[in-house]
Amino acid sequence: MTSTARILIVEDEPKLVELLTLYLEAAGYACHAVYDGNHVDEALTSFKPDLMLLDLMLPGKDGLTICKELRQHSQLPVIMVTAKVEEIDRLLGLELGADDYLCKPYSPREVVARVKAVLRRYQPQAPAAASTTSGVHIDETRFLAQLDGVTLDLTPVEFRLFALMTHSPGQVFSRDQLLTLIYDDHRIVTDRTVDSHIKNLRKKLEAVRPEQEVIRSIYGVGYKFEEGSV
């Protein structure tokens, strides 16, 4: 992703939009603003953004609905914004598929840092070799993850977790290691964050293999994917 990436700002506070646009454009991004949730689809088609900064509370269609609908057909990076810090755990539990979450009030510089961090994850990579782990197929260039031939409907964070652990079956990953993968901008987040993502990922894996614990908890340490369990 280049510095000319396009950022769609979905926010109903004009002064905040103006401030965000100022900082993002100074960082080299092209910006387009939408103030009403009902106009997002049109902007997605006409502006073709590389990332969407999406407020939770909007006139018209709300941010939750927009993100859910988007994930039915697109893996466009999304940073969700909420005014309530207690909303973060609830948003994680809803498996919306957002790549990151911000709480108001926030620093415009923090927003720029988060945007850069998320876009880095989507930089084109050399095609990765297909996974040799039994029953698992990972294609990072196509954002495709399969277990026993069944395509998994994973969020971007769940995809990265699954790819990491299946690439090294049997290796125990601490929560700190997994959090570094999810949030590479060195913010402080709690263990509950990674536990929530793992819980949601497990549900999707159990739908394919209900009789097996594909991702195992190691008490007091973290998690591992055992090739022998697949």
Biotite code that builds the C-alpha atoms (Angstrom):
import biotite.structure as struc

atoms = struc.array([
    struc.Atom([0.000, 0.000, 0.000], chain_id="A", res_id=1, res_name="MET", atom_name="CA", element="C"),
    struc.Atom([1.457, 3.342, -0.981], chain_id="A", res_id=2, res_name="THR", atom_name="CA", element="C"),
    struc.Atom([1.254, 6.701, 0.745], chain_id="A", res_id=3, res_name="SER", atom_name="CA", element="C"),
    struc.Atom([-1.378, 7.742, -1.823], chain_id="A", res_id=4, res_name="THR", atom_name="CA", element="C"),
    struc.Atom([-3.877, 5.321, -0.301], chain_id="A", res_id=5, res_name="ALA", atom_name="CA", element="C"),
    struc.Atom([-7.481, 6.560, -0.245], chain_id="A", res_id=6, res_name="ARG", atom_name="CA", element="C"),
    struc.Atom([-9.210, 6.933, 3.138], chain_id="A", res_id=7, res_name="ILE", atom_name="CA", element="C"),
    struc.Atom([-13.001, 7.071, 3.403], chain_id="A", res_id=8, res_name="LEU", atom_name="CA", element="C"),
    struc.Atom([-14.000, 8.968, 6.564], chain_id="A", res_id=9, res_name="ILE", atom_name="CA", element="C"),
    struc.Atom([-17.529, 8.104, 7.715], chain_id="A", res_id=10, res_name="VAL", atom_name="CA", element="C"),
    struc.Atom([-18.251, 10.597, 10.488], chain_id="A", res_id=11, res_name="GLU", atom_name="CA", element="C"),
    struc.Atom([-21.128, 13.005, 11.184], chain_id="A", res_id=12, res_name="ASP", atom_name="CA", element="C"),
    struc.Atom([-19.117, 15.671, 13.075], chain_id="A", res_id=13, res_name="GLU", atom_name="CA", element="C"),
    struc.Atom([-17.907, 18.214, 10.445], chain_id="A", res_id=14, res_name="PRO", atom_name="CA", element="C"),
    struc.Atom([-15.180, 19.723, 12.653], chain_id="A", res_id=15, res_name="LYS", atom_name="CA", element="C"),
    struc.Atom([-13.778, 16.277, 13.398], chain_id="A", res_id=16, res_name="LEU", atom_name="CA", element="C"),
    struc.Atom([-13.862, 15.369, 9.713], chain_id="A", res_id=17, res_name="VAL", atom_name="CA", element="C"),
    struc.Atom([-12.006, 18.571, 8.901], chain_id="A", res_id=18, res_name="GLU", atom_name="CA", element="C"),
    struc.Atom([-9.331, 17.822, 11.515], chain_id="A", res_id=19, res_name="LEU", atom_name="CA", element="C"),
    struc.Atom([-8.890, 14.195, 10.429], chain_id="A", res_id=20, res_name="LEU", atom_name="CA", element="C"),
    struc.Atom([-8.689, 15.198, 6.779], chain_id="A", res_id=21, res_name="THR", atom_name="CA", element="C"),
    struc.Atom([-6.024, 17.775, 7.585], chain_id="A", res_id=22, res_name="LEU", atom_name="CA", element="C"),
    struc.Atom([-3.797, 15.248, 9.372], chain_id="A", res_id=23, res_name="TYR", atom_name="CA", element="C"),
    struc.Atom([-4.376, 12.362, 6.960], chain_id="A", res_id=24, res_name="LEU", atom_name="CA", element="C"),
    struc.Atom([-3.711, 14.485, 3.889], chain_id="A", res_id=25, res_name="GLU", atom_name="CA", element="C"),
    struc.Atom([-0.555, 15.845, 5.547], chain_id="A", res_id=26, res_name="ALA", atom_name="CA", element="C"),
    struc.Atom([0.537, 12.196, 5.892], chain_id="A", res_id=27, res_name="ALA", atom_name="CA", element="C"),
    struc.Atom([0.056, 11.724, 2.160], chain_id="A", res_id=28, res_name="GLY", atom_name="CA", element="C"),
    struc.Atom([-3.393, 10.128, 2.007], chain_id="A", res_id=29, res_name="TYR", atom_name="CA", element="C"),
    struc.Atom([-6.325, 11.106, -0.195], chain_id="A", res_id=30, res_name="ALA", atom_name="CA", element="C"),
    struc.Atom([-9.528, 11.578, 1.813], chain_id="A", res_id=31, res_name="CYS", atom_name="CA", element="C"),
    struc.Atom([-13.242, 11.596, 1.135], chain_id="A", res_id=32, res_name="HIS", atom_name="CA", element="C"),
    struc.Atom([-15.893, 12.209, 3.811], chain_id="A", res_id=33, res_name="ALA", atom_name="CA", element="C"),
    struc.Atom([-19.404, 10.815, 4.215], chain_id="A", res_id=34, res_name="VAL", atom_name="CA", element="C"),
    struc.Atom([-21.628, 12.248, 6.941], chain_id="A", res_id=35, res_name="TYR", atom_name="CA", element="C"),
    struc.Atom([-24.596, 9.856, 6.702], chain_id="A", res_id=36, res_name="ASP", atom_name="CA", element="C"),
    struc.Atom([-24.519, 6.065, 6.830], chain_id="A", res_id=37, res_name="GLY", atom_name="CA", element="C"),
    struc.Atom([-27.002, 5.790, 3.978], chain_id="A", res_id=38, res_name="ASN", atom_name="CA", element="C"),
    struc.Atom([-24.442, 7.277, 1.565], chain_id="A", res_id=39, res_name="HIS", atom_name="CA", element="C"),
    struc.Atom([-21.578, 4.870, 2.303], chain_id="A", res_id=40, res_name="VAL", atom_name="CA", element="C"),
    struc.Atom([-22.350, 2.361, -0.461], chain_id="A", res_id=41, res_name="ASP", atom_name="CA", element="C"),
    struc.Atom([-22.266, 5.097, -3.077], chain_id="A", res_id=42, res_name="GLU", atom_name="CA", element="C"),
    struc.Atom([-18.913, 6.369, -1.757], chain_id="A", res_id=43, res_name="ALA", atom_name="CA", element="C"),
    struc.Atom([-17.436, 2.871, -1.770], chain_id="A", res_id=44, res_name="LEU", atom_name="CA", element="C"),
    struc.Atom([-18.290, 2.535, -5.441], chain_id="A", res_id=45, res_name="THR", atom_name="CA", element="C"),
    struc.Atom([-17.227, 6.001, -6.591], chain_id="A", res_id=46, res_name="SER", atom_name="CA", element="C"),
    struc.Atom([-14.210, 6.688, -4.335], chain_id="A", res_id=47, res_name="PHE", atom_name="CA", element="C"),
    struc.Atom([-12.883, 3.098, -4.126], chain_id="A", res_id=48, res_name="LYS", atom_name="CA", element="C"),
    struc.Atom([-11.124, 3.565, -0.763], chain_id="A", res_id=49, res_name="PRO", atom_name="CA", element="C"),
    struc.Atom([-8.193, 1.535, 0.518], chain_id="A", res_id=50, res_name="ASP", atom_name="CA", element="C"),
    struc.Atom([-9.403, 1.914, 4.118], chain_id="A", res_id=51, res_name="LEU", atom_name="CA", element="C"),
    struc.Atom([-12.558, 3.108, 5.864], chain_id="A", res_id=52, res_name="MET", atom_name="CA", element="C"),
    struc.Atom([-12.579, 5.046, 9.143], chain_id="A", res_id=53, res_name="LEU", atom_name="CA", element="C"),
    struc.Atom([-16.085, 4.249, 10.377], chain_id="A", res_id=54, res_name="LEU", atom_name="CA", element="C"),
    struc.Atom([-17.912, 5.901, 13.277], chain_id="A", res_id=55, res_name="ASP", atom_name="CA", element="C"),
    struc.Atom([-20.272, 3.660, 15.230], chain_id="A", res_id=56, res_name="LEU", atom_name="CA", element="C"),
    struc.Atom([-23.067, 6.205, 15.727], chain_id="A", res_id=57, res_name="MET", atom_name="CA", element="C"),
    struc.Atom([-24.298, 7.796, 12.506], chain_id="A", res_id=58, res_name="LEU", atom_name="CA", element="C"),
    struc.Atom([-27.472, 9.267, 11.091], chain_id="A", res_id=59, res_name="PRO", atom_name="CA", element="C"),
    struc.Atom([-29.096, 6.842, 8.713], chain_id="A", res_id=60, res_name="GLY", atom_name="CA", element="C"),
    struc.Atom([-27.434, 3.429, 8.671], chain_id="A", res_id=61, res_name="LYS", atom_name="CA", element="C"),
    struc.Atom([-25.237, 2.865, 11.760], chain_id="A", res_id=62, res_name="ASP", atom_name="CA", element="C"),
    struc.Atom([-21.637, 1.677, 11.761], chain_id="A", res_id=63, res_name="GLY", atom_name="CA", element="C"),
    struc.Atom([-22.445, -1.845, 12.973], chain_id="A", res_id=64, res_name="LEU", atom_name="CA", element="C"),
    struc.Atom([-24.797, -2.447, 10.057], chain_id="A", res_id=65, res_name="THR", atom_name="CA", element="C"),
    struc.Atom([-22.392, -0.916, 7.542], chain_id="A", res_id=66, res_name="ILE", atom_name="CA", element="C"),
    struc.Atom([-19.516, -3.138, 8.694], chain_id="A", res_id=67, res_name="CYS", atom_name="CA", element="C"),
    struc.Atom([-21.638, -6.304, 8.728], chain_id="A", res_id=68, res_name="LYS", atom_name="CA", element="C"),
    struc.Atom([-22.922, -5.647, 5.209], chain_id="A", res_id=69, res_name="GLU", atom_name="CA", element="C"),
    struc.Atom([-19.449, -4.784, 3.929], chain_id="A", res_id=70, res_name="LEU", atom_name="CA", element="C"),
    struc.Atom([-17.953, -8.043, 5.209], chain_id="A", res_id=71, res_name="ARG", atom_name="CA", element="C"),
    struc.Atom([-20.441, -10.038, 3.158], chain_id="A", res_id=72, res_name="GLN", atom_name="CA", element="C"),
    struc.Atom([-18.580, -9.090, -0.016], chain_id="A", res_id=73, res_name="HIS", atom_name="CA", element="C"),
    struc.Atom([-15.367, -7.212, 0.842], chain_id="A", res_id=74, res_name="SER", atom_name="CA", element="C"),
    struc.Atom([-12.251, -7.357, 3.032], chain_id="A", res_id=75, res_name="GLN", atom_name="CA", element="C"),
    struc.Atom([-11.698, -3.599, 2.866], chain_id="A", res_id=76, res_name="LEU", atom_name="CA", element="C"),
    struc.Atom([-9.715, -2.558, 5.977], chain_id="A", res_id=77, res_name="PRO", atom_name="CA", element="C"),
    struc.Atom([-12.010, -0.906, 8.538], chain_id="A", res_id=78, res_name="VAL", atom_name="CA", element="C"),
    struc.Atom([-11.152, 1.057, 11.675], chain_id="A", res_id=79, res_name="ILE", atom_name="CA", element="C"),
    struc.Atom([-14.267, 1.362, 13.832], chain_id="A", res_id=80, res_name="MET", atom_name="CA", element="C"),
    struc.Atom([-14.708, 4.425, 16.050], chain_id="A", res_id=81, res_name="VAL", atom_name="CA", element="C"),
    struc.Atom([-16.824, 4.582, 19.199], chain_id="A", res_id=82, res_name="THR", atom_name="CA", element="C"),
    struc.Atom([-17.350, 7.241, 21.869], chain_id="A", res_id=83, res_name="ALA", atom_name="CA", element="C"),
    struc.Atom([-17.620, 4.652, 24.667], chain_id="A", res_id=84, res_name="LYS", atom_name="CA", element="C"),
    struc.Atom([-14.607, 2.675, 25.844], chain_id="A", res_id=85, res_name="VAL", atom_name="CA", element="C"),
    struc.Atom([-16.885, -0.057, 27.213], chain_id="A", res_id=86, res_name="GLU", atom_name="CA", element="C"),
    struc.Atom([-18.157, -0.653, 23.663], chain_id="A", res_id=87, res_name="GLU", atom_name="CA", element="C"),
    struc.Atom([-14.833, -2.204, 22.597], chain_id="A", res_id=88, res_name="ILE", atom_name="CA", element="C"),
    struc.Atom([-15.391, -5.603, 24.244], chain_id="A", res_id=89, res_name="ASP", atom_name="CA", element="C"),
    struc.Atom([-18.928, -5.733, 22.873], chain_id="A", res_id=90, res_name="ARG", atom_name="CA", element="C"),
    struc.Atom([-17.738, -4.906, 19.365], chain_id="A", res_id=91, res_name="LEU", atom_name="CA", element="C"),
    struc.Atom([-15.105, -7.646, 19.536], chain_id="A", res_id=92, res_name="LEU", atom_name="CA", element="C"),
    struc.Atom([-17.760, -10.119, 20.628], chain_id="A", res_id=93, res_name="GLY", atom_name="CA", element="C"),
    struc.Atom([-19.964, -9.262, 17.658], chain_id="A", res_id=94, res_name="LEU", atom_name="CA", element="C"),
    struc.Atom([-17.302, -10.526, 15.226], chain_id="A", res_id=95, res_name="GLU", atom_name="CA", element="C"),
    struc.Atom([-17.860, -7.556, 12.942], chain_id="A", res_id=96, res_name="LEU", atom_name="CA", element="C"),
    struc.Atom([-14.613, -8.006, 11.099], chain_id="A", res_id=97, res_name="GLY", atom_name="CA", element="C"),
    struc.Atom([-13.184, -4.565, 11.806], chain_id="A", res_id=98, res_name="ALA", atom_name="CA", element="C"),
    struc.Atom([-9.392, -4.454, 11.722], chain_id="A", res_id=99, res_name="ASP", atom_name="CA", element="C"),
    struc.Atom([-9.045, -2.006, 14.598], chain_id="A", res_id=100, res_name="ASP", atom_name="CA", element="C"),
    struc.Atom([-11.046, 0.069, 17.091], chain_id="A", res_id=101, res_name="TYR", atom_name="CA", element="C"),
    struc.Atom([-10.633, 3.651, 18.325], chain_id="A", res_id=102, res_name="LEU", atom_name="CA", element="C"),
    struc.Atom([-12.294, 5.389, 21.242], chain_id="A", res_id=103, res_name="CYS", atom_name="CA", element="C"),
    struc.Atom([-13.186, 9.084, 21.275], chain_id="A", res_id=104, res_name="LYS", atom_name="CA", element="C"),
    struc.Atom([-11.668, 11.407, 22.204], chain_id="A", res_id=105, res_name="PRO", atom_name="CA", element="C"),
    struc.Atom([-8.525, 10.518, 20.313], chain_id="A", res_id=106, res_name="TYR", atom_name="CA", element="C"),
    struc.Atom([-5.476, 12.289, 18.978], chain_id="A", res_id=107, res_name="SER", atom_name="CA", element="C"),
    struc.Atom([-5.447, 12.849, 15.192], chain_id="A", res_id=108, res_name="PRO", atom_name="CA", element="C"),
    struc.Atom([-1.835, 11.667, 15.277], chain_id="A", res_id=109, res_name="ARG", atom_name="CA", element="C"),
    struc.Atom([-3.002, 8.394, 16.819], chain_id="A", res_id=110, res_name="GLU", atom_name="CA", element="C"),
    struc.Atom([-5.512, 7.984, 13.994], chain_id="A", res_id=111, res_name="VAL", atom_name="CA", element="C"),
    struc.Atom([-2.744, 8.466, 11.414], chain_id="A", res_id=112, res_name="VAL", atom_name="CA", element="C"),
    struc.Atom([-0.585, 5.887, 13.234], chain_id="A", res_id=113, res_name="ALA", atom_name="CA", element="C"),
    struc.Atom([-3.441, 3.359, 13.319], chain_id="A", res_id=114, res_name="ARG", atom_name="CA", element="C"),
    struc.Atom([-4.196, 3.925, 9.627], chain_id="A", res_id=115, res_name="VAL", atom_name="CA", element="C"),
    struc.Atom([-0.547, 3.344, 8.721], chain_id="A", res_id=116, res_name="LYS", atom_name="CA", element="C"),
    struc.Atom([-0.415, 0.196, 10.863], chain_id="A", res_id=117, res_name="ALA", atom_name="CA", element="C"),
    struc.Atom([-3.537, -1.330, 9.312], chain_id="A", res_id=118, res_name="VAL", atom_name="CA", element="C"),
    struc.Atom([-2.501, -0.481, 5.758], chain_id="A", res_id=119, res_name="LEU", atom_name="CA", element="C"),
    struc.Atom([0.912, -2.091, 6.346], chain_id="A", res_id=120, res_name="ARG", atom_name="CA", element="C"),
    struc.Atom([-0.838, -5.388, 6.982], chain_id="A", res_id=121, res_name="ARG", atom_name="CA", element="C"),
    struc.Atom([-2.415, -5.189, 3.545], chain_id="A", res_id=122, res_name="TYR", atom_name="CA", element="C"),
    struc.Atom([0.750, -4.462, 1.598], chain_id="A", res_id=123, res_name="GLN", atom_name="CA", element="C"),
    struc.Atom([1.164, -6.909, -1.288], chain_id="A", res_id=124, res_name="PRO", atom_name="CA", element="C"),
    struc.Atom([3.379, -9.810, -0.300], chain_id="A", res_id=125, res_name="GLN", atom_name="CA", element="C"),
    struc.Atom([5.173, -12.420, -2.362], chain_id="A", res_id=126, res_name="ALA", atom_name="CA", element="C"),
    struc.Atom([2.897, -15.442, -2.796], chain_id="A", res_id=127, res_name="PRO", atom_name="CA", element="C"),
    struc.Atom([3.245, -17.656, 0.246], chain_id="A", res_id=128, res_name="ALA", atom_name="CA", element="C"),
    struc.Atom([3.714, -21.362, -0.090], chain_id="A", res_id=129, res_name="ALA", atom_name="CA", element="C"),
    struc.Atom([0.597, -23.386, 0.566], chain_id="A", res_id=130, res_name="ALA", atom_name="CA", element="C"),
    struc.Atom([0.399, -24.680, 4.115], chain_id="A", res_id=131, res_name="SER", atom_name="CA", element="C"),
    struc.Atom([1.586, -28.258, 4.577], chain_id="A", res_id=132, res_name="THR", atom_name="CA", element="C"),
    struc.Atom([-0.310, -28.703, 7.824], chain_id="A", res_id=133, res_name="THR", atom_name="CA", element="C"),
    struc.Atom([-2.748, -31.588, 7.498], chain_id="A", res_id=134, res_name="SER", atom_name="CA", element="C"),
    struc.Atom([-6.219, -30.457, 6.461], chain_id="A", res_id=135, res_name="GLY", atom_name="CA", element="C"),
    struc.Atom([-5.269, -26.764, 6.355], chain_id="A", res_id=136, res_name="VAL", atom_name="CA", element="C"),
    struc.Atom([-4.883, -24.545, 3.293], chain_id="A", res_id=137, res_name="HIS", atom_name="CA", element="C"),
    struc.Atom([-3.863, -20.876, 3.632], chain_id="A", res_id=138, res_name="ILE", atom_name="CA", element="C"),
    struc.Atom([-3.610, -18.511, 0.662], chain_id="A", res_id=139, res_name="ASP", atom_name="CA", element="C"),
    struc.Atom([-2.639, -15.081, 1.969], chain_id="A", res_id=140, res_name="GLU", atom_name="CA", element="C"),
    struc.Atom([-2.781, -13.396, -1.443], chain_id="A", res_id=141, res_name="THR", atom_name="CA", element="C"),
    struc.Atom([-6.443, -14.376, -1.831], chain_id="A", res_id=142, res_name="ARG", atom_name="CA", element="C"),
    struc.Atom([-7.331, -14.064, 1.872], chain_id="A", res_id=143, res_name="PHE", atom_name="CA", element="C"),
    struc.Atom([-8.435, -17.712, 1.775], chain_id="A", res_id=144, res_name="LEU", atom_name="CA", element="C"),
    struc.Atom([-8.381, -20.124, 4.718], chain_id="A", res_id=145, res_name="ALA", atom_name="CA", element="C"),
    struc.Atom([-9.715, -23.680, 4.507], chain_id="A", res_id=146, res_name="GLN", atom_name="CA", element="C"),
    struc.Atom([-9.999, -26.533, 6.972], chain_id="A", res_id=147, res_name="LEU", atom_name="CA", element="C"),
    struc.Atom([-10.693, -29.997, 5.553], chain_id="A", res_id=148, res_name="ASP", atom_name="CA", element="C"),
    struc.Atom([-11.700, -28.375, 2.277], chain_id="A", res_id=149, res_name="GLY", atom_name="CA", element="C"),
    struc.Atom([-14.240, -26.076, 3.958], chain_id="A", res_id=150, res_name="VAL", atom_name="CA", element="C"),
    struc.Atom([-13.679, -22.357, 3.391], chain_id="A", res_id=151, res_name="THR", atom_name="CA", element="C"),
    struc.Atom([-13.667, -20.472, 6.697], chain_id="A", res_id=152, res_name="LEU", atom_name="CA", element="C"),
    struc.Atom([-15.460, -17.132, 6.992], chain_id="A", res_id=153, res_name="ASP", atom_name="CA", element="C"),
    struc.Atom([-12.798, -15.358, 9.054], chain_id="A", res_id=154, res_name="LEU", atom_name="CA", element="C"),
    struc.Atom([-12.355, -11.746, 10.018], chain_id="A", res_id=155, res_name="THR", atom_name="CA", element="C"),
    struc.Atom([-8.971, -10.191, 9.117], chain_id="A", res_id=156, res_name="PRO", atom_name="CA", element="C"),
    struc.Atom([-7.688, -10.634, 12.684], chain_id="A", res_id=157, res_name="VAL", atom_name="CA", element="C"),
    struc.Atom([-8.895, -14.239, 12.877], chain_id="A", res_id=158, res_name="GLU", atom_name="CA", element="C"),
    struc.Atom([-7.240, -14.969, 9.524], chain_id="A", res_id=159, res_name="PHE", atom_name="CA", element="C"),
    struc.Atom([-3.879, -13.669, 10.760], chain_id="A", res_id=160, res_name="ARG", atom_name="CA", element="C"),
    struc.Atom([-4.143, -15.685, 13.978], chain_id="A", res_id=161, res_name="LEU", atom_name="CA", element="C"),
    struc.Atom([-5.078, -18.876, 12.128], chain_id="A", res_id=162, res_name="PHE", atom_name="CA", element="C"),
    struc.Atom([-2.308, -18.430, 9.560], chain_id="A", res_id=163, res_name="ALA", atom_name="CA", element="C"),
    struc.Atom([0.307, -17.805, 12.248], chain_id="A", res_id=164, res_name="LEU", atom_name="CA", element="C"),
    struc.Atom([-0.561, -20.798, 14.396], chain_id="A", res_id=165, res_name="MET", atom_name="CA", element="C"),
    struc.Atom([-1.056, -23.298, 11.576], chain_id="A", res_id=166, res_name="THR", atom_name="CA", element="C"),
    struc.Atom([2.272, -22.244, 10.055], chain_id="A", res_id=167, res_name="HIS", atom_name="CA", element="C"),
    struc.Atom([3.980, -23.509, 13.233], chain_id="A", res_id=168, res_name="SER", atom_name="CA", element="C"),
    struc.Atom([1.877, -26.416, 14.539], chain_id="A", res_id=169, res_name="PRO", atom_name="CA", element="C"),
    struc.Atom([2.762, -27.397, 18.080], chain_id="A", res_id=170, res_name="GLY", atom_name="CA", element="C"),
    struc.Atom([4.388, -24.065, 18.907], chain_id="A", res_id=171, res_name="GLN", atom_name="CA", element="C"),
    struc.Atom([2.934, -22.323, 21.943], chain_id="A", res_id=172, res_name="VAL", atom_name="CA", element="C"),
    struc.Atom([2.233, -18.631, 21.352], chain_id="A", res_id=173, res_name="PHE", atom_name="CA", element="C"),
    struc.Atom([1.877, -16.343, 24.336], chain_id="A", res_id=174, res_name="SER", atom_name="CA", element="C"),
    struc.Atom([-0.863, -13.747, 24.419], chain_id="A", res_id=175, res_name="ARG", atom_name="CA", element="C"),
    struc.Atom([1.771, -11.023, 24.082], chain_id="A", res_id=176, res_name="ASP", atom_name="CA", element="C"),
    struc.Atom([3.055, -12.610, 20.871], chain_id="A", res_id=177, res_name="GLN", atom_name="CA", element="C"),
    struc.Atom([-0.439, -12.858, 19.440], chain_id="A", res_id=178, res_name="LEU", atom_name="CA", element="C"),
    struc.Atom([-1.288, -9.295, 20.451], chain_id="A", res_id=179, res_name="LEU", atom_name="CA", element="C"),
    struc.Atom([1.838, -8.082, 18.678], chain_id="A", res_id=180, res_name="THR", atom_name="CA", element="C"),
    struc.Atom([0.543, -9.778, 15.528], chain_id="A", res_id=181, res_name="LEU", atom_name="CA", element="C"),
    struc.Atom([-2.901, -8.214, 15.835], chain_id="A", res_id=182, res_name="ILE", atom_name="CA", element="C"),
    struc.Atom([-1.798, -4.722, 16.860], chain_id="A", res_id=183, res_name="TYR", atom_name="CA", element="C"),
    struc.Atom([1.651, -3.881, 15.521], chain_id="A", res_id=184, res_name="ASP", atom_name="CA", element="C"),
    struc.Atom([1.580, -0.238, 16.635], chain_id="A", res_id=185, res_name="ASP", atom_name="CA", element="C"),
    struc.Atom([2.654, -1.157, 20.196], chain_id="A", res_id=186, res_name="HIS", atom_name="CA", element="C"),
    struc.Atom([-0.469, 0.076, 21.950], chain_id="A", res_id=187, res_name="ARG", atom_name="CA", element="C"),
    struc.Atom([-1.430, -1.278, 25.369], chain_id="A", res_id=188, res_name="ILE", atom_name="CA", element="C"),
    struc.Atom([-4.317, -3.739, 25.169], chain_id="A", res_id=189, res_name="VAL", atom_name="CA", element="C"),
    struc.Atom([-5.555, -6.448, 27.535], chain_id="A", res_id=190, res_name="THR", atom_name="CA", element="C"),
    struc.Atom([-5.331, -10.231, 27.325], chain_id="A", res_id=191, res_name="ASP", atom_name="CA", element="C"),
    struc.Atom([-9.114, -10.248, 26.966], chain_id="A", res_id=192, res_name="ARG", atom_name="CA", element="C"),
    struc.Atom([-8.662, -8.878, 23.467], chain_id="A", res_id=193, res_name="THR", atom_name="CA", element="C"),
    struc.Atom([-6.796, -11.899, 22.127], chain_id="A", res_id=194, res_name="VAL", atom_name="CA", element="C"),
    struc.Atom([-8.986, -14.282, 24.163], chain_id="A", res_id=195, res_name="ASP", atom_name="CA", element="C"),
    struc.Atom([-12.059, -12.826, 22.456], chain_id="A", res_id=196, res_name="SER", atom_name="CA", element="C"),
    struc.Atom([-10.558, -13.320, 18.998], chain_id="A", res_id=197, res_name="HIS", atom_name="CA", element="C"),
    struc.Atom([-9.475, -16.884, 19.819], chain_id="A", res_id=198, res_name="ILE", atom_name="CA", element="C"),
    struc.Atom([-12.933, -17.709, 21.162], chain_id="A", res_id=199, res_name="LYS", atom_name="CA", element="C"),
    struc.Atom([-14.571, -16.512, 17.958], chain_id="A", res_id=200, res_name="ASN", atom_name="CA", element="C"),
    struc.Atom([-12.035, -18.355, 15.800], chain_id="A", res_id=201, res_name="LEU", atom_name="CA", element="C"),
    struc.Atom([-12.593, -21.580, 17.737], chain_id="A", res_id=202, res_name="ARG", atom_name="CA", element="C"),
    struc.Atom([-16.346, -21.440, 17.112], chain_id="A", res_id=203, res_name="LYS", atom_name="CA", element="C"),
    struc.Atom([-15.737, -21.351, 13.381], chain_id="A", res_id=204, res_name="LYS", atom_name="CA", element="C"),
    struc.Atom([-13.230, -24.215, 13.511], chain_id="A", res_id=205, res_name="LEU", atom_name="CA", element="C"),
    struc.Atom([-15.532, -26.310, 15.703], chain_id="A", res_id=206, res_name="GLU", atom_name="CA", element="C"),
    struc.Atom([-18.280, -25.930, 13.094], chain_id="A", res_id=207, res_name="ALA", atom_name="CA", element="C"),
    struc.Atom([-16.016, -27.931, 10.762], chain_id="A", res_id=208, res_name="VAL", atom_name="CA", element="C"),
    struc.Atom([-14.569, -30.326, 13.370], chain_id="A", res_id=209, res_name="ARG", atom_name="CA", element="C"),
    struc.Atom([-16.997, -30.423, 16.298], chain_id="A", res_id=210, res_name="PRO", atom_name="CA", element="C"),
    struc.Atom([-15.291, -33.452, 17.833], chain_id="A", res_id=211, res_name="GLU", atom_name="CA", element="C"),
    struc.Atom([-11.808, -31.913, 18.123], chain_id="A", res_id=212, res_name="GLN", atom_name="CA", element="C"),
    struc.Atom([-10.143, -29.024, 19.943], chain_id="A", res_id=213, res_name="GLU", atom_name="CA", element="C"),
    struc.Atom([-8.193, -27.542, 17.035], chain_id="A", res_id=214, res_name="VAL", atom_name="CA", element="C"),
    struc.Atom([-6.688, -24.678, 19.048], chain_id="A", res_id=215, res_name="ILE", atom_name="CA", element="C"),
    struc.Atom([-5.614, -25.748, 22.514], chain_id="A", res_id=216, res_name="ARG", atom_name="CA", element="C"),
    struc.Atom([-5.241, -23.524, 25.561], chain_id="A", res_id=217, res_name="SER", atom_name="CA", element="C"),
    struc.Atom([-2.022, -23.897, 27.542], chain_id="A", res_id=218, res_name="ILE", atom_name="CA", element="C"),
    struc.Atom([-2.909, -22.744, 31.028], chain_id="A", res_id=219, res_name="TYR", atom_name="CA", element="C"),
    struc.Atom([-0.998, -19.652, 32.091], chain_id="A", res_id=220, res_name="GLY", atom_name="CA", element="C"),
    struc.Atom([0.937, -19.507, 28.825], chain_id="A", res_id=221, res_name="VAL", atom_name="CA", element="C"),
    struc.Atom([-1.172, -19.077, 25.708], chain_id="A", res_id=222, res_name="GLY", atom_name="CA", element="C"),
    struc.Atom([-2.423, -21.114, 22.754], chain_id="A", res_id=223, res_name="TYR", atom_name="CA", element="C"),
    struc.Atom([-1.163, -23.614, 20.215], chain_id="A", res_id=224, res_name="LYS", atom_name="CA", element="C"),
    struc.Atom([-2.341, -25.423, 17.103], chain_id="A", res_id=225, res_name="PHE", atom_name="CA", element="C"),
    struc.Atom([-1.449, -29.108, 17.204], chain_id="A", res_id=226, res_name="GLU", atom_name="CA", element="C"),
    struc.Atom([-1.063, -30.908, 13.891], chain_id="A", res_id=227, res_name="GLU", atom_name="CA", element="C"),
    struc.Atom([-1.822, -34.132, 15.682], chain_id="A", res_id=228, res_name="GLY", atom_name="CA", element="C"),
    struc.Atom([-5.255, -32.742, 16.621], chain_id="A", res_id=229, res_name="SER", atom_name="CA", element="C"),
    struc.Atom([-6.127, -32.333, 12.982], chain_id="A", res_id=230, res_name="VAL", atom_name="CA", element="C"),
])
